[in-house]
C-alpha cells in the first residue's frame, strides 16, 4: 500500500527545490545570526507551503494531513552540517 500519491510526490519535489535554492545557500548565515529572516516565511506562503490544511475559503490549500507530513519531512532534510534541522 502506498501512503503518498503523485500529488504528494510533486509537492515534495517542489519543497525540496525551494530548500535547495532558497534555504541551503543561507543556512550558515542564519545559524550564525540565530534566526531566519521573516521574508523566508512570506516566500513559503507565496509558494503555498503554509496553511495547507485550511479550507481554500480561508486562504488555505484544503490539502490533506499527509501534505503537511510531506512538507515537514522535506523541510526536515535541511541540515546545517552539525546535524541539526532548521
C-alpha positions as CSV (number, residue, x, y, z in Angstrom):
1,X,0.0,0.0,0.0
2,X,1.3,3.4,-1.0
3,X,0.9,6.2,1.6
4,X,1.7,9.1,-0.7
5,X,0.2,9.7,-4.1
6,X,1.5,11.5,-7.2
7,X,0.3,14.9,-5.9
8,X,2.3,14.4,-2.7
9,X,5.4,13.4,-4.7
10,X,5.1,16.6,-6.8
11,X,4.7,18.7,-3.7
12,X,7.7,17.0,-2.1
13,X,9.8,17.9,-5.2
14,X,8.7,21.5,-5.1
15,X,9.5,21.9,-1.4
16,X,12.9,20.2,-1.9
17,X,13.7,22.5,-4.9
18,X,12.8,25.5,-2.7
19,X,15.0,24.3,0.1
20,X,18.0,23.7,-2.2
21,X,17.6,27.1,-4.0
22,X,16.4,29.5,-1.3
23,X,17.3,28.0,2.1
24,X,20.5,25.9,1.8
25,X,22.7,28.8,0.5
26,X,21.8,30.8,3.6
27,X,21.8,28.2,6.4
28,X,25.2,29.1,7.8
29,X,24.5,32.8,7.8
30,X,21.1,32.2,9.6
31,X,22.7,29.8,12.0
32,X,25.3,32.5,13.0
33,X,22.6,35.1,13.3
34,X,20.5,32.7,15.4
35,X,17.4,33.3,13.3
36,X,15.8,33.1,9.9
37,X,14.5,36.2,8.2
38,X,10.8,36.8,8.1
39,X,11.0,37.0,4.3
40,X,11.5,33.3,4.1
41,X,8.1,32.6,5.7
42,X,6.5,35.1,3.3
43,X,8.1,33.2,0.4
44,X,6.8,29.9,1.8
45,X,3.3,31.5,1.9
46,X,3.6,32.6,-1.7
47,X,4.6,29.1,-2.8
48,X,1.6,27.7,-0.9
49,X,3.6,25.9,1.8
50,X,1.6,27.5,4.7
51,X,-2.0,26.9,5.6
52,X,-2.0,23.6,3.7
53,X,-4.9,22.1,5.7
54,X,-7.1,25.2,5.9
55,X,-10.0,25.3,3.5
56,X,-9.5,27.4,0.5
57,X,-12.3,29.8,1.5
58,X,-10.0,30.8,4.4
59,X,-6.9,31.2,2.1
60,X,-5.6,27.7,2.6
61,X,-5.0,24.9,0.2
62,X,-7.6,22.5,1.5
63,X,-5.0,19.7,1.4
64,X,-5.0,16.5,3.4
65,X,-2.9,16.0,6.6
66,X,-0.4,13.9,4.6
67,X,0.5,17.0,2.6
68,X,1.6,18.6,5.9
69,X,3.6,15.5,6.6
70,X,5.3,15.7,3.2
71,X,6.2,19.4,3.9
72,X,7.6,18.6,7.3
73,X,9.7,15.7,6.1
74,X,11.1,17.7,3.1
75,X,11.9,20.7,5.3
76,X,13.4,18.4,7.9
77,X,16.0,17.3,5.5
78,X,17.7,20.7,5.8
79,X,20.9,20.3,7.8
80,X,23.5,22.8,8.8
81,X,26.4,20.5,8.8
82,X,26.2,19.8,12.6
83,X,23.2,17.5,12.3
84,X,20.6,20.0,13.5
85,X,17.5,20.5,11.4
86,X,16.3,24.0,10.5
